[in-house]
C-alpha cells in the first residue's frame, strides 16, 4: 500500500509539472492594450541564452525572432543578445574539437539577424567566460567582429566591465558584463589590463552612479546578463519535480532531493544564484543606485524563461529563453512568467513612455503572450500658471526662521553653528534664466551627494552649475553611509532629516562668496560663485516641480567652453581628475604643476575645507612648446570652508568615531591634520611626485606673505550685508590666526603625509632606480626606457627615514626594470609591485625590499640581493588603486542586553582598523569588548585581533579573554532532568563564579562567497570559586578534590561556517551551516583529554508570496568525545542555546541536541518623526535534551514556547525582545545594538 501511495505522489508531481511551463499572469492579459498609433523613438529586441542550437539547426526562439524582424521595419533599431552566447563552455581555440559546434551556435544567432537593418550587440554571460576567461571572450569578440564586419558588436569590449552608449538624446543604453563582477579576479591576472578607467568593482559602481546622474532625464536601458530580480531557478524557484530529480540525472531521490533544493534555494552556494553573497552585493548596490533615478529598465538573460518583474519600483525584463526552457513563477513581484522559448520587444516612445511585448515561439512563429506599459508618458509641467517676477531683488532665507530658533539646551548639544544665518533673510538678485549670462537653458539635474542642483548651458555652449543653498541631508547619507540600502524616502520629513539639515548649518551659507578674492590674492584658480534668488519660471520647465522660489548659488562649470576665463587660467583645455590620472599613466609628457597643487592644498587647510575629494577638482591643461602637457588645479565647491562643528554631540562623536574628526571647529589652530585632509590625502600621495617638505613650507610661506589683512577684508565684503555680524568677525580673526600658524600646519601635515610614500611609473616601459643613501635616505628615480636605455625622468625624489616609514612603488603596465643599489644601515621599507608584463629585477641591495608580481606571468630576477620575492596572482596586491583607503579608523559603540541570569548587561565594542599594504580586507583589525553584568557584579573583557598578509589568503588571529572572579555561569548538575529550585533558593544558588584567562592563536579565512574557516590553538586557565551556600559546594558532588583550583587547558579548535541571507538583518531566505570541532587537554594531567563536535544548521524560508511570513528553523548540538571534561566544558542547553524558555546552562551533559522553529512576520517599514522603523513579531518553540555518559535513563525532551518582537532602523540600529515559557516559568530577555 505504501508503495502505491508513493507511486501516486510521484505521478501527480510529474503530471502537474507539465503545466508549470505555461504562461502565468498576475492579472488577465488584455491583448487590446497596445502602444500602436504612438510614435516610437527606438525599439530594442531582447533575447538571451541563445547559444545552444544543435549542429545544423537553429532554435525555435531564434527562428521566431528572425521571422518577426523580417516582417517588421527595423532600420535604426537594436537587437541585444543578453549573454550565454555559447553553451556550455564559451569559445574554444580554433584547433579544439568543440570549436565547430561553438561557431555554429554563434552563427545561428547571427543568422537570426542577417536581414536586420539596425545595430546588433552581443554581451557576455557566465558561460562565455568558461573557456579560459578573458582569452575565450577575446576569441568570441573577434569571431563576431569578423562575421558581422562590425567592431562594435561585442560589448563591453576587451573584457572590460561597462559601456554606456547614447542612443538618442532621450535614450541611453548601459551594458554591464555582470560575470566580470562575479569572477574571482585572482584567476584572471590580466583582467582590466585594457580598461583604463575601471580597475576595481567600486570604480564600476562609481561610474554607474555617474552615468545614472548624467542621464537621469533619459530612459535608461541597463542590459546585463544576470537579473537583479528573478522568479526562476536562479532565484530559488523550482518546479516540484526537482524535489525528485534535483540534478540532471533521471534517478529519483525523494528526500535527499528536497534537502538539495532547500540548500540551493536558501544557500546561494553557486555564484550564479541570486542568493549568493557576491551576486547579492552586485544587486544591492545597483538597486540602491537605480532607486535614486527616474526611468531605468533592467534587461537580463540567465534564466531560461521570459519574465516581467516590478520590485519596489524597479523594472526588470528577463529574456533568457533563446535556446532553452526553464521553470518560472510569479512570486510576490512578478507580473508575467513563461517557461518556454521566446524574446522581448521593448518600445521606447517619443512621449517618454515605454512598452514591453513578450513573444513565445509557437511552431517557430512569434506569438504575443504579454504586453505591459513599463513607464507612462512623462507629464509636462504647466508653466502657464507661473506668475511673472518683475522685481530685481527679493528678500529670502535658506531655511524658515522658525526652523533655526533653538533653545539653549538644544544648542549645548547640537551646537550654535551658523544656524541663525540660515533663517535670516537677505536681499538677493533675482535670476531670470532666459536673460542671465545671455540666456541659459537647463541641461539636466546635477549629481552632487549633498546638493540639489541643475546644470545650465548658455547659447555659446558654456555650462554653469546652479545649486540650491538648502542641501539634502538624505542624499549625503544615501551616498556615503547607506550605499547598499535605499533610505531616501524613509527619512523624508523625519526628525533625522531635520537633524541632518541642521548639521549643514555648521557651514556658513554664503562663505563661498569670499573664496574668489582670497584665491586671487595667492594665485589659486577658482570659480566665481554668486548668490541669486531663482523663482519658478518658464525656463525651468519640468524642473519647476523640484526647483525654484529659493536661494541658489550659480557659478561657471570648469569645462572646455570656459577656456577663455581668467580665473580658470585661460588654459588650452580643462580635464577631470580621472582624465588626469589616465594621462599620467599614459605618457611621461603629462605632468602636474606641483607647486600650484600644493598651494591649493595648503589653502584648503587655511580655510578649513575638509571636503576635497577628487571630484572637487578640475584641471587646467597647458600644452608647452616642448610637447609637455602641464595640469594646474582648479578647486571648486568651496562651501565647507570655515565650518563650525561645535556642540556636545559632535564633540562626543569625535571621540567615539574616528571619521567624525573631519568635522572640526574652525579656529586659529588646526588640531587634527589627518582627518581634515582625509578626502584629499590619496590625491596628495599619488599626484605629488617630486616635491618634498621644502615645497610645502614654501607654499605655506607664500600664502602667509600674500594673503594680507587687506585682501581678507576685501574678500569678506562680498558676504551679503544682512549676514555680516559677530560670526564673520570671528571667522576673520581665526583666519588671520591660522595664517600665522599655517607653516606649522603644513609641516605637521607633511609629517603625516610622507609617513607613507607612493611612487608610480607609467603604462610604458620604465626604469625605476632605487638608491640607498647615508643616514637612512633613499632616492628613487623613475625614468622612461627608450631604445633600451634610460630616457626622460618622470620623477626624482629623496625620502628620509626620519619622515618616511614605508614606500610603495608601482611599475604599472609594460616591461619595467627595477634596480637597487647603495648601502644603508637602517633603510626604509619598500614594497615593489611590478604590474603587468615581464618586469626585470636587478636588486643588488634588497634589504627591506619586498617584491610582488604575477605568478602566472613571466618575470625576470637578475639579482635578488636579499629582497623578499613573492609571486602571486592576488589582484588586490598587483593592482594600483588610486582610491585605496590607507586611513586608520576607530569606533566605539555601546551594546545593551538583559536576561534574568545576568541582569542588565552593558558594555562597549571598540574597533580599531589599520589599512596598509597587505589587506584582507584590512591590514589589521583590533576589536575590544567589555561587559558588566549587574545581577552578578561580574565583568568580562575580550580582544580579537586579525592581521592580514601573514599566510597567503589566511589572516593571523589572536584572541584573548578575561573575566573577573565573580563572573558567573550556571550549573544545575549533570543530567537531563536536573532540578531548578530558584523559587526556594533564588537565582544565586546555581550560579558558579568563574575566573577565566584565555588566549588563542590561529588563522582565519573569509571566503568571497560566504564561507569562513578558522583554525587555532588555545590556552585557558579557569578557576571555580568555592562560594559557600551554592549548588557547586553543597550538592554538585563532582568527586574532584581540585575542582576549586585553577586548571589550565591547551586545545586545538577548527570551525567552518557558511552563511547566506537575502537580507542579513531580517532574512526571508537564507541558511547557516557551521561545524566546530576540536579537543582540550589538561596541561597538568595530559591524559585528561576530550574532543568535541558542535554542528549547527538553520534555514529561513518565506511562506507567503509577499515574503512577510517566514519560517525559521534551526538544529544544533554538541557531542563530547571522551569523559575527561569539566562541568563548564560539557554540552549545555538553555537560553541562547536553543531553549529560550530556560535559564542559561540549564541542562548539562556529555551530548546535547536541540531544535527550534519560529514563524516570523515582518510589518512594512514605516516612518516615525525620528527614524524609519521596521517592526516584526515572531512566535515559536524549542525542544532539546542532553545525554550523560552513564546510566542515562531519561527519555524526556524539554520544550518551550513563546514569542517576541524585533525592531530595525535603516540596518544601523536593531533590537530583539523575547518572552518564552518552559517548565521553569516565563523568561524575558532583550538585546540592543548599533552598527556603522
N, C-alpha and C positions, 0 to 999 in steps of 0.2 A: 504493500500500500504506500509506504514512504517513497519507494522508487517511482511509483506512478505520480505522486504529488510533485516530486522534484522534476520529473519529465514534463508535467503540465506547466509548471512555472517557467521552465526553460523555453518551451514552445511559445508561451504567452509573451515572454520578453522578445523572442526572435520575431514573432509576427508583428508586435507593436513597434519594433524598431524600423520596420519597413515604412511606416508612416512618418517617421521622425525627420525625414529629409524634405517633406512638403513645406511650402511657404507658410510662414507664421506672421500674423498681423496683430498689432496692438489694437487697432481699430479697423473696421471693414474698409477695404480699399475701393475708392471711387475712381474708376478709370476716366471719368469726365474731368477730374482735376488735372489741369494742364497749364503749361506756360506758353502754349501756342498763341499766335497773334500778338506776342510781345517781342520786342526786338532783342535778339540775343547778341551779346558782345563777344563772347567766346564760349566754345564747347570743349570739354575735356572728356575723353573716353578712358576709363579706368579699368584695368584688368591686371590681375596679379597671379603669381604662382602658375604661370602658363608653360613652364619648361618641362613638360612630361609627355610629349607626344611620342607615340610608338613609332618605330622605324617605318618610314614610308607613309605615315599618316599624320593628320593634324588632330586637334581636339575639338569636341563639339562647341566649346566656348569660343575658340579661335575662329571656327567656321561661321558661327553666328555673328561674331564681331565683323568679320570680313564682309559678310552679306549686308550688314547694316551700313557699313562705311561705303560700300559700292553703290548703295541705293539712296544715299543722302549727300547733299552738298557739304563738302568738308574743307574747303580752301581756308587756310589760315587758322584752323583749329588744331587741337593737340590730342595725341594718344600717349598715355603713360602706362608702361608696364611696371608694375609695383614690386618687382623683385622675385627671387627664386626663378630666374630665367633658365636655369639648367638644373635639373634633378639627375642624380641625387647629390653629386659632389663637384659642382662647378665645372670650369673649363680646363680639361687636361692639356698637356703639351701635344704637339701635332703628331708625334710618333707613338702616342699611347693608344691602347686598344679602344678606350671609351671615347676617343676623340670624335669618331664618326657619328655616334648617337648624340653627343653633345652638340655638334654642328647642326644635325638635323633638328634638334629641339629649338635651337635658335632660329633656324631657317623657317620652321613652322610659324613662329611668331612674326618674323619678317614678312612672310607671305601674306599674313592676315592684313598687313597694312601696305601691301605693294602698290595699291591704287590710291592710297590715301594722300591727298594733296594738302598736307599740313606737316607740323613738326611732331616727330616721334621721340620720346625719351624712354630709355630703359634705366631703371635704378637697381642697385644690388640688393639682394636679400641674403639671409643667412646661408642658404645652400650655395650661393655664388661665391662665398668665402671659403668653402670647404675644400678647395683644391689649391693648396699652398698659399692661401690667404691672398696677399696683395699681388702675387705673381699670377694667380688664377684670374683675378679681377682685370689685370692688365691684358692678359690674353683675350678675355671676353670683350674688353673695350676695343681692342684692335680689330677683332673679328667684326664687331658691329660697324665700326668706322669704315672698314673695307667694303663690307657688303652694302651698306646704305650710303656710302660715299658722303658721310656726314661726321665731322669732327666733334659735333655737339650732342651726339645721340646718347652717349652713356654718361649719366650724371648721378652723383658728383664724379668728376673725372679724377684720375691718378690716385684713387684710393683715399681721397680726402673726405671730410665729414659733410660739408654743407655747400649748397649753391643756391643763390637767390637770383631769380630771373624776372625781369619786368615784362609782363605780357602786354599790358596796356597801362594807361595812366590810372586805371581803376582796378586792375587785377595784378596780383603778384603771385608768382609760383616759387615756393621754397621747397627744396628737395634735401632730405637728410638721409644719409646712409646710417640707419639705426643699428645695423650689425657692427659698424665701426665702433659705436659706443659700447656694445655688449662684449666685444672681443677682449681677450686677455692680451694686452699690448706687449707684455714681456715675450710673447711668442712671435711677435712681428717687429723685429729690430728696426726696419726701415719705415715703419708706419709714420705718416705725417712728414716724411722727408721732403716731399714735393708740395707741402701745404704751408706756405709762409705765414699765414695769418692764424691758423687754428692748430695748435700742437698739444692742447690739453682739453679734457672734457669741459672744464669750467670755461675755457675760452670759447668753446662751441656754444654754451648756454648764453654767454655774454653777447655773442654775435647774433644768436637768435633773438634775444631781447632787443638788440639794436634794430634788427630787421622788422620786428613787430612794431616798434615805435615809429620807424621811418615810413612804414606802410600801413599805419593804423587807420587811415581813411580809405583804404582799399579793401576789396575782398581778397583774402589770402588763402590760396590752396596750398596746404602743407602736406607734401607727399613723403611718406616713409614706409618702409616695409612692415614694421611691427606696429600694430594698432595700439593706441592709448587705451582703448576700451574694446572688449570683445566678449561675446557670449558663446564662443565656440570652445573647442578643446583646449586651446592655449589660454583661455580664460577660466579653465576649470569646469567646463560644462561638457558632459559626456552622455552619449546615448546609453540607455540601460544595459544594452548588450555588452558594453565594455566591462561590466561587473563580472561577466562570464569569460570574456576574451580581452583581457587588458593589454595584450601585446598583439603583434601581427600573426601570431600562431593560431591554429584552428583548434587547439585543445582547450576545453573549458576548465576554468579553475574558480569555482563559485566564491569561496570565502576569501582566498588569497587575492582574487581579482578585485573584490570590494576594498580590501585593505590597500592594494596598489593604487586604486582610483582615489581613495581617501588621501593617501600620501601625496600623489601628484596634484590633486585638486587644491590641497591646503599648503603643500610644502614648497612649491616653486623650486624644485631641485634642478630643473633644466633652465638655462638662461633663455630658452625660447618660450617659456611660460610666463604669463603676466605676473604671477605670484612671486617670481624670482626677485631676489634682492637687487640685482643690477638692473633688471628690467624696470622694477618699480621706481628706482631712483631716476631713471630717464622719464618715466611717465609723470611722476610727482612734479618735477621741475618744469616740464613742458606744460603741464596742466596749470600750474601757477602762473606761468608767463602768458598762457593763452587767455586766462580769465581776466587779465588786465587789458585785453584787446577787444575789438568790436566784432569783426566778421572773419573768423578763421574756420576753415573746413579742413579736417584731417582726413586724408585718404590713404588707406593701407591695404596690404595683402595679408600674407602669412597664414590666415585662416582659409581653409578651402571651402569657403561659403560666401554668401552675399548677406551683408548686414547693414542696417542703418540704426545708429545709436545716438541719443541725446543724453549726455551725462552732465548734470548740473550746469547746463548751458553750453557745453562743448559739443560740437557736431562731429561725428565720426562715421565715415564711409568705410566699410570693409568690402573689398572686391578681390578675393584671392582664390576664386574657383575657376581659374583659366584652364586647368587641366585635371583637377581632382575634385571629389566631393567630400564633404565632412559635415558632421553634426553641428547645428547651431540652434539656439533657442532665444527667447526674448529677454528673460530675466527681468530685472527691475527697470532697465533703462533702454531696452531695445524697442524700436517701433516696427522693425521688419527683420525677418531672418529666413534664409533659404539655403538648404544644404546641397544644392545642385550647382552645375556649372553655369557661368554667365558673365556678364560685365555690367558696368555702370556708366551712364551718360550724365555728365554734370554740365548744366547750362547756367552761365552767369550772364544776367541780363543787364542792359544798359541802365535800367532804373535802379540797379543795386540789388535786386532780388536774385535768388539762385535756386535752382531746381535739380534734384537728383532723380533719375529714372533708372530702374533696375530691370535688366533683361535676362531671362533664362534662355538656355539653348534647348529648343524643342525640335527634334529632328533636324538639328543643325541650323535651325532658323531662329532669329531673335523673337522672343515673346515677352511682352511687357508684363511684369509682375507687380511693380510698385512704383509710385511716383510721389515725391514729397517736396514741398517748398521748404528749403532749408533756412533761408533768410528772406524776410519780406522786403518790400520796397522801402528804400530809405526815405523817411519823411522829410519834407522840406520845412525849414524854419520860416514861419510867417514874419517877414521883416516889415510888412506894410504897417503894422501897428506900433512900430518903434518910434517914439517921438524924436523929433529933430532937436539936437542940442545946439543952442546958439551962444552959450556962454563961453568965454575964453578960459576961465578958470572955475574950478569947483572945489568947495571945502569937503574933504573926505578924510577918513582914517582907515587904517589897516583892519582893525577889529572894532566892534561896537564898544563904546566906552564902558558900559556896564560889565562887559566881559573882562575888563582889565582892572576893575576895582576889587581889591582883595583885602582881607583882614591882616592884622599884624601877625597873627598866628600862622596864617597861610604863607605869608612872606617869609617867616622864620624857617619854614620847612622847604618851600619851593623857591625861595629867593626873591629879590626885587627885580632882577634882570633889568631890561629896558621896557618893562611892561607898560608903564604909563604912556610911553610914546606911541604904542600901538593903538591906544584908544583916543589919542589926541588928533584932532583934525588939522590938516594943513591945506593951504591953498595950492592946488596943483593945476598945471596947464592941462586943458582938455585936448586929447589926441583924436583927431578925425583921420582915420587911416587913408581915406581917399586922397587927402592932401599932404599928409605927413611924409617928409622925405621925397616929395614929388609924387606921392601916391603909392600906397602899399597894398598888397593882397596877401591873404593868408595862404601859406603853402600847406601846412599841416600842424598837428599838435607837436609840442616839444616832448622831450623824453627824459627829463630830469627825475632823480629819485626822490626829490623833496618838493619840486616846484610844479606849478600849474602854468604851462607856457604854450605859446604859439610861435611858429616860425613864419616870418613875414618876408616878402620879396618886393623890391622896388621895380619900377619899369625898366631900369637898366640892369636888372639881374642881381643887384646887391641884396644880401639877406640880412635880416635883423631878428633878434630874439625879443619877444615880448613876454615878460614873466610877472605873474601876479605877486605882489608883496605878501599876500596871505598864502602861506605854504600849505602843503598837505603832509601832515604828520603820519597819516596812514601809509602813504606811498613810501615814505622813508622806512618804516618798519617792514613793509612788504618786501622791499628790495634788499634789506640788509639782514634782518633777523628771521623772517618767515619765508625764506626762498622756496621752501618745499610745501608750503601750506598757505593757501589763499585766504587772507583775512580782511581785505579792504572793506567789503560790505558788512562784515561782522562788527567792525569797530566804528562805523559811521554813526554819528550822533550819540556817542557814549562819553562817559567821563574820561575814559582813556584817550579819546580823540581830543577832548578839551585839554587834558594834561599835556599831550604832545604839542598842541598848538601853543600852549603856554610855555612849553620848553623852548620853542622857537623865539620867544621874546628875549632870550639871552643874547640874541644878535640884534644890534642896532638896526632899525628898519631902513634907515636912509644912509648908512655908513658908506655904501658903495659910491656915493657922490663925491667923497673926498679922495678916492683912490687915484683918479687920473692925475691930479696935480701933485700928489705925493710921488707918484710914479715918474712924472716928468722931471721932478727935482733930482732924481737919482738915475735917470736914463733907463728906466724899465718900460718896456712896451705895455700897452694896455688897451682895453676897450673904453668906450665913453658912455656909460650908462646915465640915463636921465629918468626922472620921475614924471609920470603922466597919470591923469585920470582918463581911463578909457571907457566911454559909455557904450552901451549896447547900440549897434549901428548896422546899417546895411552891409558894410564891408566885412563884418564878421560872419555874415551868412549863418550857416548851421551852427557855428561855434558860439552864437549868442546864447545857446542853451546852457553853456558851462562858463562862459566868459562875459566880461563887460560889467559896467557900473561899479568899478572898484579901481584901486591904485595899482599901477604897473610900473615896472622898470623896462625901458626899451633901450637896447644897445646894438651896435654892429656885431654881426656874427663873423668871427675870423674865418674867412674863406676867400677863394681866389678872386672874386669880383671886387674885393676891397684892397687890392694890391696898391692902390694909389693913396691909401690912408697913412698919414704921417705917424699917428700913434701906433700903427702896426709896422712902422719902419719902412714903408714903401718897398716891400720885397718883390722878388721875381715870382714867388708862389707862396701859398700857405698850406701847410700839411697838418694832419693829426698826429698824435703821439704814436699810434700804431704804425702809421706810414713811416715815421722817422725811424722806429726800431727796424722795420723791414729794410730800409735803405742802409742803415748802419751795418746790417748783416750782409747786405748785397755786395757792397763795394767800399773800398777804403777812401774813395773820394768824398764820401759823405761824412760830415763832421758836425759836432755840437760846438757852438760858441760857449765854451765852458765858463769863462768869466761872467758872461751875461746871465747864464742859467744860475750860477752860484749867487750872483747879486739878487736875482729874483727870489731865490730860496731864503736868503738872509732877510730879505724884505718880508717874506711870509712870517718869519719868526718875530720880526719887529712889530708887525701889526696883529700878531696872534691868530693868523689864518690857519686853522687846523685841517681844513677840507681841501687838500691839494692832490687828489688822485689824478691819474693820467688824463682823464677826460677834461680836467680843468686847465689844460694847456693846449695851445695851438702853436705852430712853429713857422716863423717867417724864414723862407728859404732864399738864399742868395747864391747866385752862380758866379763864381770867380773866374778871372781870366785864365788861371792855370788849370781850369777844369774841375776844381773842387766845388762842392756844394756845402754851404755852411748854414746851420739851422740856429736861429735865435728865438728864444721863448717869448710867447705872448700869453701871459697869465690871464685867466678870465674867471668870472663868477667869484667875486671877492666879497660876497655878502656875509661871510662868517668872521670878518676882521673885527677885532676889538670885542669879542664875545665876553659876556659876563655870566658865567655859570655859577652863580652863588646859591646859597641856601643849604640848609642842613641835610636834605635828602641827597643832593648831588655830592656833598662832601662825604657822606657815608658811603655812597655808591663808589666813589673814587677809591675808598679803602677796601671795598669788597670785590669789585670787578675791575681788573686791570685796564680794559679798554676804555672805561669811563674817565680815565685820566686825560683823554683827549679834550674833555670838556672842562676847561680851566677858567679861572677868574683873571681877566686881563689886568695886569698891574705892571709896576716897573721891573720886576724880576720875571724871569721865565723859569719856573722851578723844575718842570719835567720836560726836558728837551726831547726825550724819547717819544713820548706819546703824542705830543702836539705835532710831531713830524711823522707819525705812523703812516699816514696815507701817502707820503711822498718819499719815504726812505728807500723803497725799492727803485724808484726812479733815480734817486741820487747815486745809488751804488752801481747802477748799470749805464747811466748816461755820462757820468763824470769819469773820464778815463785817464787823464794826465795830471789833473790839478790836485794839489795837496793842501796841507794846513795853511801855508802861506797865502794861497789864493782866497781861501775862506776868510782869513783875517783881513786881507787887503780889501776885499769887497765890503766887509763889515765896517772897516775904517772909512771907506769911500762913502758909504751911506751915512755914517756918523758925521762926516765933514760936509756933505752936500744937502742933507735934509735939515735945513736951517729952521730956526723958530719962525722966521717969516714965511717960509714955504709951508710949514704946518698951519700957521694962522690963515694963510690964503686958501689952503685946501679945505679947511673946516668952514669957511664962509659959504661953501656950496650946500651945506646942510639947510633944509627948509627952516625959515626963521622960527616957526612955531615949535620946532624940535630942538631948539637951542636952549640950554639950561645947565644945571649943575652936572648932569651926566656928561655933557660934552666937555665941560671944563676938566672933569676928572679924567676923561679919555686923553685929552691933550696933555695933561700933567703926566699921566702914566706913559704916554708915548715918548715924551721928552726924557723921562727917567729910563725907559727901556732903551732909548737911543744911546744913553750914556753907558748902558750895560751890554750893548749889542756885540761888542768884540768878544767879551767873555762868553756870551750866549753862543756865538758862532764857534768859539773854541771848544766849549763843552759839547756842542752837537757834533763837531768833527771828531771828538774823542769817542763818542758813541758810534758814529757812522763808520769810522775807519777800523773799528774793532773787527769787523768782517769786511774784507775787500773782495770784489768780484771783477775778474778780468775776462774780456771776451775777444775772440778772434772774429773772423768773418766767415761767410759761407764759401769762401775760396781757399786756396792753398795758403797757409800761414806758417810762419816760423815764430815760435814762442821761446824766447831766450830767458832762462831763469839764472840770475847771477847772485850767488850768496856772497854777501859782503861782511865787513867787520862790524862789530858792535850790534849784531842781531839784525842787520839791514838786508833787504832782498830787493834787487832790481829786476823788473820784468819788462821786457821789450817785445811787443807784438809787431811783426813785420810781414808784409806780403812776400810770397815766393814768386819771383819772375824768372823764367828760364832756368829754374833750378837754383837760383841764388836769392839772397835776401834783397828785398826791394823796399818799397815805401814803408816807413814806420807808421803803424796805426796808433800805437800807444806806447808810452815810455814813462814808467813811474817807479820811484823808490819807496818801499814800505819799511817802516821801523817797527821792530818787535815791541818796543815800548807802547806803540799805538795799536798795532795790528796783530791779533792773535791767530787769525786764520785767513787764508786766501783760497778762493775757488776760481780755477781757470777753466774756461770753456773754449775748446777749439772750434766747435760748431762743425759745419759741413766741410767736405773735400779733404784732401790729403794734407795733414798738418805735421809739422816737425816740432817736437818738444825737446829742448836741450837744457840741462842744468850743469852748472859749474861753480867753482869757488868754494871757500871754506867758511864755516860759521860754527861757533861753539853752541849756540842756542837758537837755531833758525826758526822762522815762522812756519807753522804747519800749513802745508799746501795740499789741496785736493785738485787733481787734474782730471777733467772729463774730456776725452778725446773727441767724441761725437762720431759722425758718420765717416765712412770710407777708411782707407788704410792709413793710419797715423803711425809716425815713426818716433820712437823714444830713445834719446841718447842722454841718459841721466848719469853723468859722471859722478855727481854728488846727489844721491837720492834720499839722504836722511830727512825724515819728517815730510816726505812726499808720498802721497798715495795716488795711484793711477787707476782710473776707471774707464773701461772701454768695452765695446761689444764682444761678447763671447763667440757669437756665430759669424763674425766678420773678420777678415784678415787684418792684423796689426803687426807691426814690426818693433821688436825690442832689441835695439842695438846694444844698449848698456842699461843695466838696472841700477847700479850704484847704491844698493841698499834700499831702494824705494819699494813700497808695497804695491804689487800689481794685482788688480782684481778685474778679471774679465767677466762681465755679467750682461745679460740682456734685460736687466731691470730698467724699465722705461723711465721711471721717475729719476733714477740716477743719471742716465745717459742724456736726458733731455734738458735743455736750458729753458726754464720757465721764468720769464721776466716778472711775472706776477706772484712768484712763490713767496709765501709769507715766512719771514725769518724772525718774527716777533716772539718774545717770551710773554706769555699771558698768565693771568691768575684770576681765580674767582673763589668766593666764599659764599655759600648759600646754606640756609637753615633746613633741617629735617625735623619733623614733629610726628610723634605717633603715640598710641596708647593701647595697652591691653591690661587686663586685671593682674597679671603676674608681674609685669614690670612697672605698672603705673604709667604715668606720662613719661615719655622719652623725648628729650630734646637735645640737639647737638648740631654741630656744623659739618659741612662737607666742603673741604678746600681742595682745589685742584690747581697745580702749578705746571704749566706746559711749556716745554722748550722746543723750538723749531730750528733745527740746524741742517747740516748736510744730509746725514742719513735719516730717513723718515719712514715710518711705517705705522700710522700715518704721521706721527710726530717723531722728534728725536728722543725725547724722554717726557714722561708724564709722571707727576708725583701727586698722589691723592692722599689726603689726610682726613680721617673721620674721627668723630668722637660722639659719645652719647652718655647722657646722665639719666639714670632711672630713679624716679622719685620714690617708688614703692620700696626699693631696697637700699637707696643711697649709694648704689654702686655706679661705676662708670667703666667704659671701655674706650680704648684708643686703637686706631688702626692706621697702617701706612701701606700703600701699594705703589710700587714704582715699576715703570716699564721703560726699557732702554732699547732703542732700535739699532739696527746695523751690527748686532753682535754675532748672530748666527744666521746669515742669509735672510730668509723671509720670516724667521722667528725673532721675537723680541725677548730680551732678558727680563725676567720677572723677579722682583723682590717683594715679599710680603712680611709684615710684622704686626703682631697683636699684643696688646697689654690690657689686662683687666685689673681693677682694684681688688683688694682682698675680700670685699663684701659684694662683688659682682655675683649674681645668683642664677642658678638653673634649678629645675625641679627634679625630684626623684621620688617615686612612689613605690619603688621596689621592682623586681623583675617579675614579669608575668602579664598575661593578657586580661586578667580580672582583678587587678590590684585595687585597693580601696582608696577613696578620696574622702578624708574626714575634715575637709576645710570648714564645714559649718560648725563643728565642735572644737576644732583645734586651730583655726584660722589659716590664712594662706602661708604664713611663715613656716609652719610645721614641715612642709615638704620642700622648702627652699634649701638649697645647698650652696654655700658660699665657695666660689672657686676663684683662685688666683692663677691667672694664666699668663705665661710668657711664651710667645710663639714667633718663629721666623721660618721663612721658606725661601728657596732659591730655585728658579726653574726657567723654562722658556714657554712662550705662548705664540700662537699664530691665529690671526683673524683672517679667515678666507674671504675672498672678494664676493663670494656668493652666499655667505651666511654661516659658514662653518667656523668653529672655534676649537682650537687644540691647546691643551695645557699639560705640561709635564714638569713636575717639581719634586724636590726633596725637602723634607720638613724636619724641624726640631722644635719641640714644645715641652715646657715644664708646667705641670698642673699640680696645684696643692688644694686639697679639700680641707675646709676649716672645720675643726672639731667644736661645733656650736652646740652647747647644751640645750636640751629640750626640743631637739629636732628629730625628724624621722631618721636622718642619717646616723645619729648617735644612739637612738633608742630602739629602733625596730628594723633597721636595714639588714642586720645580720649578714654582713658582706664577707665574713670569715677572712679578713685580710688585716693583719696587725699593722701594716704600713699604710693603710688607706689614707691616713691624715698626714703622711709625709709627702713632700714634693717629689713627683715622679717625672722622669724625663723620657720622652719618646722620640725616636727617629723614624722617619717614614718616607715612602715613595708614593706619589699620587699622580694619576693621569685622568684627564677629563676630555671628552669630546662632546660638543654641543652643536646642534643645528637648529636655527630659528628662522622662521619666515612668517611675516604677518602683513596683511594688506595695509593696515593702519596700526602702528605699534601701540598707540595709547588705547585704542578701542577696536580691537580686531573683529572683523566679521568673517574672516577666513584666515587660517594660519595653523602652524604646528610648531611644536618644540620637542626635540628629542635630545636627551642628554644621558650620558653614562659616565659615571665616575667610579674608578676602581683604584685600589692601592693597598697598602699594608702599613702596619705600625709595629715597632719593636721597642720594648722597654730596654733602655740602654744599660741599666744595672742588672737586668735579668734577660739576657739576649734570647733565651728560649721562649720568653713570653712574647710571642708574636701572633698577630692575626691579620687576616686580609678582609677586604670588603668590596662589595659591588653595589652601586646605587644607581638604578635606572630611573628614568622619567620620560613619560610620553604624554603629550597633551595636544588637543585639536580644538579649533574654533570652526564651526560650520553655521552659515546663515540658514535659517529655517523658512524664511519668507522671501518673497520676491523683492520686497523693498529693503531687505537686509537689516531691518530693525530688530528682528528677533533672532538671537544667536544661541546656539548650544555650545557650551564649553565643557569638554571632558578631559579628565586627567587621571593618570595612573602613575604611581611611583612606589619605590620600595628601597629597602636596604637589607643586604644579606651578608652577614659576617661569616667569615670562614675561619674556623678555629675558635677556641674558647678563652684565650688569654687576653681578654679586653676588659677594661674598667667600665663601671656603670655609665660614666659620661662618654664612653666610646661606643655604647651599644646602639642598636636600632631603636628609634623612638618615633612616637606618633603624638600629635597634639598641636592645636592652634595652626600655625602655618604649614605644618607637616600633614596637611590634608585631613585633619579632624578639627575643624574650625570651632566646633562647639565644646571643645575640651581645653584644659589648661596645657600650657607648653610642656613638652616631655611627659605627657600624662601616662603613656604606656611605654615600657622599656623591655626589650628582649634581644634575642640573637638576630632575629629577622623581622622585617615588617613589610606589610603590603597594604596600600590604601588606594582608593579611587574616589573621584568626585565628579559631579555633574551639576552645571549651573545653566539655567535659562536666563539670558540677559536681554533686556530691552533697552534700546537707545532712543531717547526722545530727540527730536530735531533741535539743532543748535538754535539758541535764542539770544537776543540781545538783552543786556541789562544796562542801567545807566553807568555802570562801572566797566564791565568787561563782557565779551561774548562768552556764554557758558553752554556746555552740553552736559546734560544730566542723563544718567542711566540707572536702571534698577535691575536687581537680579534676585532670583530665588534658587535654592539648590540644596544639595546634601552631600555628605561624605560617608564613606564606610571604610573600615580598616581594622586591622588587628596585628598583634605581634606574636611571635613564637619564641619559646625559650628552648634551651638546648636539651634538657632532660625532663622527662615526666610531664610533658605538656599535654594536658587532658582537655584543655579548653577548645570548644568549637564555636565560640562566640565571635560575632563581628559587631564592632561598635559603630553606631550610626549617629548622625546629627542632621539637622535641617535648619534652614534659616534663609536669610537674605540680607540685602543691604542696598546701598546706592553709591554711585561714584560721580564725581564732577571733574570736568576738564575745561580749561580755558586756554584756547589757542595753542595747545600742546606744550605750554610753558609752565602751567601750574595744574596740579592734579591732586585728588584726594579720594580715598576709599573708606567707607563706613560699613561695618559688618555687625550683624546680630545673629548668632547661631545658638541653637539649643541642643544639648546632648543629655546623657544620663546624669551629668553633674549639674545641670541647670543651664541658664542662659549666659552667654558670653558676648560682650561688646568690645569692639576694637576699631581703631581707625589709624590711618597714616596720611600724611600730607607733605608735599614737597614741591620744589621748583626745579626747572630745567631751562638753561640758556645755552 
